[in-house]
């Protein structure tokens, strides 16, 4: 973070909103075994000054009390619905999450929605979060998707999860419906949350992750650690970079950049190893060649600017 930016404060629990403004937003949350943090997410939504017309939580085969928690809130708040999905027997990140998201899309009842969001079940945020995000979307007709900055608690302090400003947080992606349909929705693969923003840029849209002290997102797990362990998460990240079509030099640069995050050094090395191991095994890549050409041109321009000391 920049030195003149306000440091994040402890998240404060807010009571349910009184007379919230109802917005034409549908939120879909794929959830599986999220009982540890789900109440934080649900309390954050019911506290919003802007409330969605519909919030669909797709239970993707939970073995804990996740469905019971959703039912408890659904009894109090009619806009909340639990939609069970057949249990595949294991947590499948990336493609599995988006398959569950798409299952939720199929069960939308309010067909006149104008905004759609994917929200994870391990997040919390202040009561003005959605209000501030809608202000941003209303200001720019070419703005497709938005989020606030993401922080997690680590070693007694709050650490910002590292992304470029144009990379909307995958934990809470809020899209204009027209833009979301224009990009064809989310790809059912690990790298879905990179493919969507680059596709939006390629089609002339803009996306942005805003630094707004009243619209921070608190992530209660280390990114990529929800399945097995963080090391597997970094290997998965490298495979996703290969699938997406990363240039080899950018894959190396990305791994080096992530070496400063936990697990320090080894995490970035695992990402680089996994990328090249995927290449040696000739694993499938995203089939859209136009997209992959665009992505590599963007990546090489970014590396060039970095070397030349440009923003």
C-alpha positions in Angstrom: 0.0 0.0 0.0 1.0 3.6 -0.5 2.3 5.4 2.5 -0.4 8.1 2.4 -3.2 5.5 2.4 -5.2 4.8 5.5 -4.3 1.6 7.2 -7.2 -0.9 7.5 -9.0 -1.1 10.8 -10.6 -4.1 12.6 -13.8 -5.0 10.8 -16.8 -3.9 12.9 -20.0 -6.0 13.0 -23.0 -4.0 11.9 -26.7 -4.7 12.7 -29.2 -5.6 10.0 -30.0 -2.6 7.8 -33.2 -0.7 8.5 -35.2 0.2 5.3 -32.3 -0.7 2.9 -32.6 0.4 -0.7 -33.4 -2.6 -2.9 -31.3 -2.8 -6.0 -31.7 -5.0 -9.1 -28.8 -7.2 -8.1 -28.6 -11.0 -7.9 -25.8 -12.4 -5.8 -24.8 -16.0 -6.2 -22.6 -17.8 -3.6 -21.3 -21.3 -4.3 -20.6 -22.7 -0.8 -19.2 -25.9 0.5 -18.3 -26.5 4.2 -18.2 -22.8 4.9 -19.7 -22.9 8.4 -16.6 -21.4 10.0 -17.0 -18.0 8.3 -20.4 -18.0 6.6 -22.2 -16.1 9.3 -19.7 -13.2 8.8 -20.6 -13.1 5.1 -24.3 -13.3 5.7 -24.3 -10.7 8.5 -22.4 -8.4 6.1 -25.0 -8.7 3.4 -28.1 -8.2 5.7 -26.3 -5.1 7.1 -26.0 -3.5 3.6 -27.7 -0.1 3.0 -28.2 -1.5 -0.5 -29.8 -5.0 -0.5 -30.0 -7.4 -3.5 -33.4 -8.6 -4.8 -32.1 -12.1 -4.6 -29.2 -13.9 -2.9 -28.8 -17.5 -4.0 -26.5 -19.7 -2.0 -25.7 -22.9 -3.9 -24.8 -25.7 -1.4 -22.2 -27.7 -3.3 -22.3 -30.8 -1.1 -21.5 -29.5 2.4 -20.8 -32.0 5.1 -21.0 -29.4 7.9 -23.8 -27.1 9.1 -23.5 -24.7 6.1 -27.1 -25.5 4.8 -28.5 -25.1 8.3 -26.9 -21.6 8.6 -28.4 -20.6 5.2 -31.9 -21.9 6.2 -31.7 -19.9 9.4 -31.1 -16.7 7.6 -33.6 -17.5 4.8 -36.3 -17.7 7.4 -35.7 -14.1 8.5 -34.8 -12.6 5.1 -37.0 -13.7 2.1 -34.4 -12.5 -0.5 -32.1 -15.3 0.7 -32.5 -18.8 -0.9 -30.7 -22.1 -0.4 -30.3 -24.1 -3.6 -28.8 -27.6 -3.0 -26.7 -29.2 -5.7 -25.8 -32.8 -6.0 -22.7 -33.7 -4.1 -19.7 -34.6 -6.3 -17.9 -35.9 -3.2 -15.1 -33.4 -3.0 -14.3 -29.7 -3.2 -13.5 -28.7 -6.8 -12.1 -25.2 -7.1 -12.1 -23.2 -10.3 -14.3 -25.1 -12.7 -16.3 -26.7 -9.9 -17.0 -23.3 -8.3 -18.2 -21.8 -11.6 -20.3 -24.9 -12.3 -22.0 -24.3 -9.0 -22.3 -20.5 -9.8 -23.9 -21.4 -13.2 -26.3 -23.7 -11.4 -27.3 -20.8 -9.3 -27.9 -18.6 -12.4 -30.3 -21.3 -13.7 -32.4 -20.8 -10.5 -32.7 -17.0 -10.6 -36.3 -16.0 -10.1 -36.0 -12.2 -10.5 -35.4 -12.1 -14.3 -35.2 -8.3 -14.5 -31.9 -8.0 -12.6 -29.4 -5.5 -13.9 -26.3 -6.6 -11.9 -24.9 -9.9 -11.0 -22.3 -10.9 -8.4 -20.3 -13.9 -7.3 -19.6 -13.8 -3.6 -17.5 -16.3 -1.6 -18.7 -17.6 1.8 -15.5 -16.5 3.7 -15.8 -12.8 3.4 -16.9 -9.8 5.5 -17.3 -6.1 4.6 -18.9 -2.9 6.0 -22.5 -1.9 5.5 -21.7 0.7 2.8 -19.8 -1.7 0.6 -22.5 -2.2 -2.1 -23.6 1.4 -2.0 -20.1 2.6 -2.8 -19.6 0.0 -5.5 -22.9 1.0 -7.2 -21.7 4.7 -7.1 -18.6 3.6 -9.1 -20.6 1.7 -11.6 -23.1 4.5 -12.1 -20.3 7.0 -12.8 -18.9 5.2 -15.9 -21.0 3.5 -18.5 -17.9 1.5 -19.7 -17.1 0.1 -16.3 -18.1 -3.6 -16.4 -17.1 -4.9 -12.9 -15.9 -3.5 -9.6 -14.7 -4.6 -6.2 -12.9 -3.1 -3.2 -9.4 -4.0 -2.0 -9.0 -7.3 -0.2 -7.3 -7.7 3.1 -6.5 -10.7 5.3 -5.3 -10.9 8.9 -1.8 -12.2 9.1 0.8 -12.0 11.9 -1.2 -9.5 13.9 -1.9 -7.1 11.1 -4.0 -6.7 8.0 -2.2 -7.4 4.7 -3.5 -6.4 1.3 -3.8 -9.2 -1.1 -1.7 -8.2 -4.0 -3.4 -7.5 -7.3 -3.2 -4.7 -9.9 -5.9 -2.1 -9.6 -7.7 -3.3 -12.7 -8.0 -6.9 -11.4 -11.4 -7.1 -9.7 -11.3 -9.4 -6.6 -12.5 -12.9 -7.4 -14.0 -13.2 -3.9 -16.8 -10.6 -4.6 -17.1 -9.8 -8.3 -19.9 -7.4 -9.1 -20.8 -7.1 -12.8 -23.2 -5.1 -14.9 -25.4 -7.7 -16.4 -24.9 -6.3 -20.0 -21.1 -6.6 -19.6 -21.3 -10.0 -18.0 -23.4 -11.4 -20.8 -21.1 -9.7 -23.4 -18.0 -11.6 -22.1 -20.0 -14.9 -22.1 -19.9 -15.3 -18.3 -17.2 -17.1 -16.4 -15.1 -19.9 -17.8 -15.3 -23.2 -15.9 -11.6 -23.5 -15.1 -9.1 -22.5 -12.4 -8.2 -19.3 -14.2 -11.8 -18.0 -14.6 -11.1 -14.8 -12.6 -8.3 -13.8 -14.9 -10.0 -14.7 -18.2 -13.1 -12.7 -17.4 -11.4 -9.3 -16.8 -9.0 -9.7 -19.8 -12.0 -10.6 -22.0 -13.8 -7.5 -20.8 -10.8 -5.3 -21.6 -10.5 -7.0 -25.0 -14.1 -6.1 -25.7 -13.6 -2.4 -24.7 -14.9 -2.6 -21.1 -13.1 -1.4 -18.0 -12.8 -3.1 -14.6 -11.4 -1.7 -11.4 -10.6 -2.7 -7.8 -11.0 0.5 -5.7 -9.1 1.6 -2.6 -12.0 2.8 -0.5 -11.8 2.8 3.3 -15.5 2.2 3.5 -15.5 -0.6 1.0 -12.7 -3.0 2.1 -13.2 -6.7 1.7 -12.0 -8.9 4.6 -10.9 -12.4 3.4 -10.7 -14.8 6.3 -8.6 -17.4 4.5 -5.3 -17.1 2.7 -6.1 -17.0 -1.0 -5.8 -20.5 -2.6 -5.8 -22.3 0.8 -9.4 -23.5 0.8 -8.6 -26.9 -0.6 -6.0 -29.2 1.0 -3.2 -26.7 1.8 -1.5 -23.5 0.5 1.2 -25.5 -1.4 -1.4 -27.2 -3.5 -3.0 -23.8 -4.0 0.2 -22.4 -5.5 0.6 -25.5 -7.8 -3.0 -25.0 -8.9 -2.2 -21.3 -9.6 0.6 -22.3 -11.9 -1.6 -24.7 -13.8 -4.2 -22.0 -14.1 -1.6 -19.6 -15.6 -0.6 -22.2 -18.1 -4.2 -22.8 -19.1 -4.9 -19.1 -19.4 -2.1 -18.7 -21.9 0.6 -16.8 -19.9 3.8 -15.9 -21.7 6.7 -17.9 -20.1 8.5 -14.7 -19.0 5.4 -13.3 -17.4 4.8 -16.7 -15.6 8.3 -16.4 -14.1 7.8 -12.8 -13.2 4.5 -13.6 -11.5 6.1 -16.4 -9.5 8.9 -14.1 -8.4 6.4 -11.4 -7.4 4.5 -14.0 -5.2 7.7 -15.2 -3.4 7.2 -12.4 -0.8 3.9 -13.9 0.2 3.3 -16.9 2.4 4.7 -19.5 1.9 7.6 -17.2 1.4 9.8 -18.0 -1.7 8.5 -21.6 -2.0 5.1 -20.5 -3.0 6.3 -18.6 -6.0 8.7 -21.4 -7.0 5.8 -23.8 -6.9 3.9 -21.6 -9.3 6.8 -21.4 -11.7 7.4 -25.1 -11.5 3.7 -26.0 -12.0 3.5 -23.7 -15.1 6.4 -25.3 -16.9 5.5 -28.8 -15.7 2.0 -28.2 -17.3 3.8 -27.1 -20.5 6.0 -30.3 -20.5 2.9 -32.4 -20.1 1.1 -30.4 -22.8 -2.0 -29.9 -20.6 -5.0 -28.2 -22.3 -5.0 -24.4 -22.8 -7.9 -22.0 -23.2 -9.1 -22.5 -26.7 -9.7 -18.9 -27.6 -6.6 -18.0 -29.6 -7.5 -14.4 -30.0 -7.7 -14.1 -26.3 -4.3 -15.7 -25.8 -2.7 -13.4 -28.3 -4.2 -10.4 -26.6 -3.1 -11.6 -23.2 0.5 -12.1 -24.2 0.7 -8.7 -25.9 -0.7 -7.1 -22.7 1.8 -9.1 -20.5 4.8 -8.2 -22.6 3.8 -4.5 -22.7 3.5 -4.6 -18.9 6.9 -6.3 -18.5 8.5 -3.7 -20.8 7.0 -0.8 -18.9 8.2 -2.4 -15.6 11.8 -2.7 -17.0 11.6 0.9 -18.2 10.3 2.1 -14.8 6.9 3.2 -16.1 3.7 2.7 -14.3 
